[in-house]
C-alpha cells in the first residue's frame, strides 16, 4: 500500500473526475453514482471513490493464477465493472460508512439470517435492506440491464452491506479484531453491469477472481464424484446415537429394495468427544440434552468407542445384530426425558440413573474374535457386502468438533478461546448453536498448526477407507479472531491447511462444506473446495412449531437453495441437502432434487422409505440423471418474494442434454 499522504492525494484526484476512466460507471460532482447516465445511488458521501479495474493493483498471489480464458474474458469486459473505495479520518477495526441511497428501483439481495445461513430479500428502496447483506442485484430497466453491488475482501478486512438509519446503504468494513485497524480502502466493494442477470454473476465473479486470486470458480474445479449419485445420510435416522449396527441396516434397507446408495455420510456422533468437566480421555456419556454436543471438544482423532468396538466380519456373520428403528427411537426419547429431568433437578439428581449411550455391540461378540477393527473394518465390510457403495464420508466441524480440540489431549497446541459474535450478527435469527458456542468457547488450535490438525484427522480417516468429509460450522472462526490477526488472516490459515489436506487425502474434491454461507468462505476457502450447501438444514418439522404450516417451511428450503445458488454457484456446486422420502412434502423435495444439478440423498430412518418416489429419482445402479447446470429461479421471479407476497409462484430452471 502507498504511504498515507500519497494515498490521500490519489483519493483527492478521483474527486475531481466525474467519469471513471475505462468504465461505464461514473461518480458525479453532485455525488451520484451512475451507469451510462442512469443514476443508481444518490447522496454518495465525499469519502467514497470509484476506481476502474485497470487503475488499481491486483493480487499477484501464486496460489491461484487465473487461466487465460478467464483473463481474456475479464479484459474484454473491464468497462462493465468498477471498484468502490473509501477513506476515514481515524483508523478503526470496524468502519460503518454510507455509500449512497436508492429509491423506486427493484432489487434482489442475499443476507445472513443466521451466522451460517443466508437467504433472499427483495424491495425497491435501500431502506428495505437487511443486516449482513452479501450482495445486491439492482434492476435497471432504463438501459435493459442489471447492476451487481458486491462487498468483497481487501487486505485484512471483509465487507458486508447493512441498512442505515436514514435509509442509506451502509458498507461495513471490518477486520474482526480490535488490534487490526485501517483508514483507507480502494476495493472493498465491486460493481458490475450486464444485460443478463445470470451472465452478470459469472462476469462479475470472474473479475473479482482475477483481482483477489484467493479462490477459483466452479468451472475451474472438479466436483466430488458423489455429484452424479444417490446417497444416504445417518443424521435424521439417529442424530448423535449413530452406531455401526444402525448404519449397516440403513444401507441394507435401501440396497435390498433396488435403490442402492452409492455414497454414505456418517454424520455427527462418530467422533471421540467430551465436555470440559468430564474425563479427558473418555467419550461423553451425556449427549442427549438439546445442543449438548456443541459444548464438547475433540480429544482424539480416532472414532469413539461405539464405532471402535466393531470387529471385522461382525455384520457379515449369520448371527449379526438386528436393528429395530422403533425401539431405537424409544430409547432415544427416554434418554432425552432423563436429560430434561436432570436439568430440572439441577444439582440434586443423585436419585436418577446415570446417562448412557445406545450400543448394540460388546467386546465379547461378533467378528473373527480378533482385535477391534473400528471404522476401517466397518467400511471394509460395508463395501464387501454392498458392492454399489463407492464412497463413505464422515462429519466433522471446521475446528475439529463443535467446541474445537480439547487442550492437553493431543500433540497439537489448542486453547479454549472466548467466542463472541460480530456486531453485525446481533439482529440475526435466534440460533441454539450460537448460544452454545458463545457459552463454551472454542478449543482453537494454534493457526500455525491448522494444517497439522487436518492432516491428523484426515490421514487417519483416509487410511480407514473414508473418501471424503462433510465439514460443518465454518463460521466459528469469526467468533474467535480477536487475537489472531482478524477474521481474514485466521480464515486463510485454516483454509490453507484444509485445502492441502483435501488435496493429499481426499483426491482434491472429497468435501462438502456446510454452515458456510458468508463471503469470507466463498472468497477465501474455495480455491479447492468445489461443493457446498446452499440452504439451511432440511427440517422435517420446525422445532419451534410451524405457525405457517409444514408446506411453507419446506418451501423456505427451496427459496434458500435456488436464490443462494445465483451467486454461491459461481464458486461451488450447490448441494441442496438431504430430505426424507416418507415426509409429507417428499415429492416436493424430490422434484427439486431432480433438477437441482447436484447429488440426491436422503436421511430416511431405517426401513421407512417411499420407494415409488425414490425409483423415480435413482437408477438401479445407484446413479442419478443429473442436469447439466444447477437450478436457479427464473428471471421473472428474481425481484419477487414467493415466500411472502402471496402471489408469486417459485419457478426454477436448469438445462438437460439434448
N, C-alpha and C positions, 0 to 999 in steps of 0.2 A: 504494500500500500504506500502511496506517496506521502511525504511529510504533511502534517495538518495544514500548513499555510498554503502549500501548493494545491492541496485537495480543495480548500475553500475557494481558491482562485478559479479552479476548474468549475466548481459549482456556480460561482457568480457569472462566469462566462455563459453558462447554459441559460441563466435567467434572461439574457438579452435576446435569446432566439425564440421565435415563435414556432418555427418548423424544425423538427428534429432531422438532421441530415440522414439521408438514406432510409427514411421511414414514412409511412402513410400517417403516422400519429403526429400530433403537434400539441404544444403547450403554449397557449397564447399569453399575451401581456395582461389580459384581464382574468388570468388564472382559470382557463378552461382546457381540459384535455379533449381533443377531437380526433376523429378518424375521417379522413377525406372531407374535412369541413363540417362534419356532423358532431355536435357536442355529446360527449359521453359523460364527463364529470365536470361539475362547476364548483366554484368556491375552493379551488385547489390551493392549499397553503403555499406560502413563498419558499418554504424549505424543501419543496418537492422538485425533483429534476427527472427528466426523461433522457435516456441515452440509447442511441441506435445500437444494433447488435454489433456492428463493426467498430464502434467507437470505444468499447471498453475491453479490458483484458479478460481472457477466458482461462479456465484451469488448464494446466499442462500436465496433469497427473498421468503417469504411465499406466495406471491400473485399468483404465477403461477407455482406450483411444477409440473414437468413433470410426466406423468403417466408411469407405469412400462414398458409398451411395447415400449415406445419411448426410455427410458433409456437403455433398453436391446438392442435395435437396434443400438443406438449410441455407446454403449460399444463394440459391436461386429464389429464396423467399424472404431474404433479410428485411425487405421494405415492409413486410407484414407484421413485424414484431418490434417491440421496444422494451427496454428495461426501465423500471421505476426505482429511484433512489431518494434518500432524504438525509438531512443533517440536523443535529440539535446542538444547543449550546453546551450542555453538560453531558459527559459520558454516563451511560446508565446500562444496567443489565436487562432492563425491560422498558422498551420505548413504545408508547401508545401515541401514534401520530395520524391525525386525519389526512386523507388523501383526496377528498372531494365528496360530492353528493350527486345523486341522480334521481329523477322522478319520471313517472309515466313511461317507464321502459321495462319491459318484461325481463325477468332474469330467472335462471336456474342456478342454485348453489348446492354445494355439498358441505355439511358441517358435522362436527363431532357431537353427537348427543350423549355419548359416554366417552371415557378415556380411550377405549379400544375401538369403538364403532362409529361410523358416520352414516348419514342418510341425506336425502334431498330436501330442499326447501325452495319455494318459488315466491315471487312477489313482483312488484312494479316500482318499488322505491328503495333507496338504500336504507331507509328506516325499517324495512322489513327483514333485514339480515339477522342471522343468528350468531351467537358466540362461536369462536373456533371454526370459522368458515375456511375451508381448504381451497375452494375455487368458486368463481362467479362466471357464468356464461350469460352475456348480455345479448338480447335480440336487437339488431339494428336494421329494421326494415327499410329505412331511408336509402340504404345502399345494398339492400338484399343480402345482408351479411350478419355475422355474429362476432362478438369480441370476448375473448377469454381473459380474465384477470386472475393471475396465479401467484400466490405468495410462495417464495422459494427459500433456499438456503443461501446465506452469504457469510463466508468465514465461519465463525463460531456461533452464528445466530440463525435461527429459523423464524419464519414469519407465518402469521395467520391473520385473518380478517375478523374484526369484531364490529358490532353496531355502535355508533357513537351516540352521546346524549342528545345531540342536536340533529339526529337523523343522518349523520355523515358516515362514510366508510372509514373505519379506523384500522390502520395497519399495526398489528402488534409484532414487534421485532424483539425477540428475547433470546438470551443465552442459556437460561436455566441455572445460572449461578450468579450470586451477587458479587462474586470476585471477578467476573468476566464482563467488562463494560466496553462500550464504543459510542461514538457520537456521529459517525458518518458512514453512509452506505451508498453504493452505486447501483446495486442489483438485488434488492431484497424482494422484488416482485417483477413479474414479467407479463406483458400484454401482447396479445396476438389476434389478428383479424383473419377471417376466412368466410367464404360463401357457403360452405357445407360444414355443419357443426361436428360431424364425425371426422372429417378430414382435418378440421381445425385442431382437434385434440391431438391428432397424430403429428401435425406440423409443429404445433407449439411445444409439445414434449420433445420432439426431435431437436428443436433449437435449445431447449434447456439441457438436454442430454449433452449436446456439444459444448455448451457453456460450463457445466459443472463437472462432467466426466466422472461422476460418482455412481452412476447407475447405467444399466443397459435396458433397452426397450425389449418388449416381449419377443418381437420377431427376430431378435439377435440371439435368443437363447433356446435351449432345448427343454421342453416341459417334461415333467416326470412321466414315465410310461403308463402310470395309472390313468392318465387322461382319457384313454380310449376304453376304459374297463369298468366293470361293476365291482363294488366292494361292500364290505360290512364293517361298521364301527361298533365297538362294545359299549359306548357311553350310556345310551338310554336303556340298554338291557340291564346293566349292572351298576352304573355310576362307580363309586370308589370300591365296591365289593367285587370287582372283576377278579377272576382267578382262572387257572388253566382248564378246569373241567367245563365251566360255562362257556369259555372261549371255544373249546373243541366242539361242543354240541351246537353252538351258534353257527359255525362253519358247516357242520354236518347237516343241520336242518335245512339250510339253503341248497347245499350241493345235492342232497338226495331228492330234491324236488325240481331238478332241472334248471336251477338258477345259481350256478356255482360262482362264488366270489373269486375274482382274480386277485383282489388285494384285501388285506385285513388291517384295521387300525386298532391296536390295543391302546385305548385311551387312558386317561388319568386313573391311577390306582395300582400300577405295577411297580412303582419306584420304592426305594428304601428311604422313608421319610419319618420324621418325628418332630415333636414340639420341644421348645426350649426347657420345659420342666421335666421332660422325660429322659430316660437313659440315653446317653449319647449314641450308643451303637445297637439299639434295638428298634424294630418297627413300632410305630404308634399303634396302639390298640383302640384308640377312641377317635374314629374318623366319621362318626355318624351324625354329629352336630352340623347344622347348616353352615357351610363355609369353613368347616374345621380344617380342611386340607390347606387352606390359604394361610394358616399360621404355621404350617410345617416347613421344615427345611430338609434338604437332601443331605444324608450322612454317608452315603457310599454310592458308587456308580453302578453297582450290580443290582439286579432285580430284588424285590423284597422276598420274605420267606414264603409267602403264598406261592409265588412262582418258582422260587429257589428249590422247593421241595420236589418239584416234578422230576421224575426219573424217566429216562428214555424207554419207550415201549409201553408206558402205563396205559395210555388211551388206546393202544393197538391191541391190548390183551382182551380175551373173551370176557373177563371179569372187570372190565373198565368201569369206573364210577359213572353212575347215571346222573342226570340233571333234571330237576323239576323247577321250572321258572316260577310257578305259583308259590311253591314252598320257599324258594329263594326270596321272592318279593315279601312274603310274610315275615321271614326272619329279618329282612332289611327294615321293615316297618317297626318291628319290635325293638331293633337297635335304635331307631330314631326316637321312639317313645321313651326308651330308657335314658337317652341323652337329654330329652326335654325334662324328664323328671329330675335328673341330676342337676340340671341348670336351675330348676325352680327351687331345689333344696339348697343350692349353693354349696357351702362347706359342710353341711350336715347330711351327707349322702352315704354314710357308712352302712346303713341298712340295705342299700341297693347292691345288686350284683355288679361285679366288675365288667367293664366293656370288653367285647371280644370281636374277633373277625370271623367272617364266614369262610370256611375252608372245607374241601371235600377230599383232600389228600392228607396222609400222615406219613411219618418216616418209615413205618413198618411194611407198608403195602405197595404193590404196583411195580411195574417196570421189570428190569432184569436183575433186580436185587443189588445193583451196583450203587455207585455214589450218585449224589444229586446231579441232575443234568441241567436243571433250571430252564431258563428261557431258550437256550440253544437246543436242548433236547426237545422241548415242546415244538419249536418251529420246525425242526427236522422231522418229527413225527407228523405234524400237520401236512407238510409238503409230501411226505411219503404216502399218506392216506388220501389226500385231496390233490390230485395232480394238476388241477386247474389253478391252484393257489400259487401265484408268482411272487407276490410282494407282501411283506409284513412291515408295517410302520408302527412306531410307538410314540406316545405323547411325552413331551417334557416342556417345562416353562423356559423362557429365554435365559433366566438366571439359574437354571437347574431345576428347582421346584418353585412352587408359588412363593415361598419365603426365602428362596435362594439356597445357598450352601451353608450348612451348619459349621461355624468356626471350630477348628480343632479336630475335625473328624476325617479330613483328607490331607493330602500333601499340598493343597492349594491354600493360599492366604486369603481368607474371607473375613469380613467384618460386618456385624449387624448394623445396618445403616438406616437412620430415620427416613421414612418415606413421607413425602408431602406433595400433594397435587399442585400443579402450576395454577396460578391465579385465574387463568382463562378457563379453567375447568370447574370453577366454583358453581356455575349455574347449570352444569350438565345433570342428566338424569341420575337419581339415586342408584347406587351400584354397590351391592354387598362386597364385591371383590375389592373395591376401593377402600371401603370401611376396614376390611380385614387387613389389607396390605399396609394401610396407614397405622393400624393398631400394632402389627407385629414387626414392621420394617422388613428390609431385605438383607439376607446374608450375602452381601455383594463380594464377589471375587475381585481381587485387585485387577483393574483393567489391563495391566501389563501381562496378566496371566489368563486373560479371556480365551486366547487360543488354546491354552492347555486345558481349560475347563471343557471345551467342546471336543478336543481330541480325546480326553479321558472318557467322556461319556460315549462318544460316537465310535471310537475304535473298539470298545468293548461290545457295543451293540452290533456293529458290522461283523465282528467275529462270531456273534451268536446267530447270524443269519438275517438280522434286521436290515432292510434295504432302504429305509427312509424314516424320517421323523416328522411328526406334527408339532411344530414349535408354537407355543401359546404365550400369552401375556407379554407381548413385545414391549408395550409402552410403560412397563415398570421403570425403565431406565430414566425417563424424565422425572420420576419421583425421587431419584437418589443422585442427581447430577451435581449438586451444590459443591462438593469438594473434589470433583473430578474434571474440572475444566469446562463444565456446562454440558448440556444435553447432546450437542453435535459431536464434541470430542469423545464423550463417553460412548455414544452410539457407534461412532466409527471404530473404536477399539473392539467392541463386542461384535459388530457386524463383520469386521475383517476376520476375526477369529472364526466366526460361524461360516463365512464363505470358504475359508481354507479347509475347514473340516468337511464341509459339504462336498468339495471337490475331491478330497482324499478318500473319504469313507462311503459316500453315497452317490458316486458317479456324477457329481456335479448338479444333480437335479432332484434327488430324492428328499424333498422337503415341502411341506405345506405350512405356510405362515398363517397364524391366526391371532386375533385380538391385536391387529397391526395397523388399523386404518387411520393413520396420521401421516402427514407429509414427510416427517423425519424418516419413517420407514421407507417410503417409496423413493425418496431422493438419495438415501444412504445405504439401504440394505439390499437393493435389487440388482446389484452387479451380477450376482449368480442366481439368487432365488427367482424361480420362474412360475410359482403357483402360490396363490394366497386366497383366503376367504374374502368375499366381497359383501357379506351380510353378517348380521348378528347371528347368534346361535339359532338353530331350529328349536323352537319351543313348542312342544306338543300341547301345552296349555300355559297360560300366564300364571306364574306362581303367586301373583297378587290378585288373581281373578281376571276375568275377561269382560270388562264393563261394556265393550263394544262388540263382543261376540267372538267366538273362535275363528270364524271366517275372516274377520277383519285382521286378527292377529297374524294369520297365515299370509294375508295379502301384504302386510307390513314387510314380511320376509322377501317377497317378490320385488317390492319397491326398493328395499335396500340393495339387493343384488343387482338389479338391472341398472339403476341410476348410478350407483357407485362404479359400475364397470365402465362407464363413459370415460372416466379418467384413470381409474386404477388399472383398467385393462390395457393401458398403454405400457405398463410395467410388468404385469404378471398375468398368467392365465387365471381368469376368475373361477373360483371354486364356490359353488352355491350351497355347500354343506350337505349333510345327510338329511334324511327325513325318515318317517316310519310308514311302511307300506300299508299298515292297517289303520292309519289315522283317518279321522273323519274327512280331512281335506287331502288325503293321499293322492287322489287323481289330479287335483290342482297342482300339487307339488310335482307329481310325475310328469305332467305336461311341461312344466317349466324346466325340469331337468333334461327332458328330451331335446330341448332346443338351446340349453344353456351353453353348450360348447365345451363343457368340462366333464369330469368323471361323474358317474351316477353311483351313489352309495346310500345305504340305509343303516339305521340304528335300531332295527326291529328287536324286540325281545325274542328269546329263543322259542321257536315254534309258532310265533304269531306273525304270520305273513299274509299278504294278499298276492298270491302267485299269479292270478289272472292279470293284475296290473304289472307285476314285475316282468312277466314274459313278454309284455308289450315294449318293455324298455331294454331287456337284456337278451342277447343271443344265447343259444345253448352252450357255447364255449366260454361264456362269461364276459365277452366283449360287448361293446355298445356301438350303435350307429351314431357317431358324433358329427355335429355340424362343423363347418369349416372355420367359423369365426366364433365370437362369443355374443350372447344375446344382449341387445340394447333396446331402450324404449324407442318407439317410432318418433319421427320428427314432430308430429302433431301433439305428442304427449310431453315434450321436453319442458314446456313452460306452464304445464298444468299440474294439478295435485290430485292424482287419483285416490289418494287416501282420504282426503278431507273435503273436496269440493262437491261430492255427491252427484257429479255429472260426467266425469271423465273416466272412460274405460282404459285401463292399462293395456297397452299393446306392445308386444315385443317382436323383434325381427332378428333373423340370422340367415346364413347362407348355407346351401347344400350343394354337393357336387351334382352336375348335370349328367 
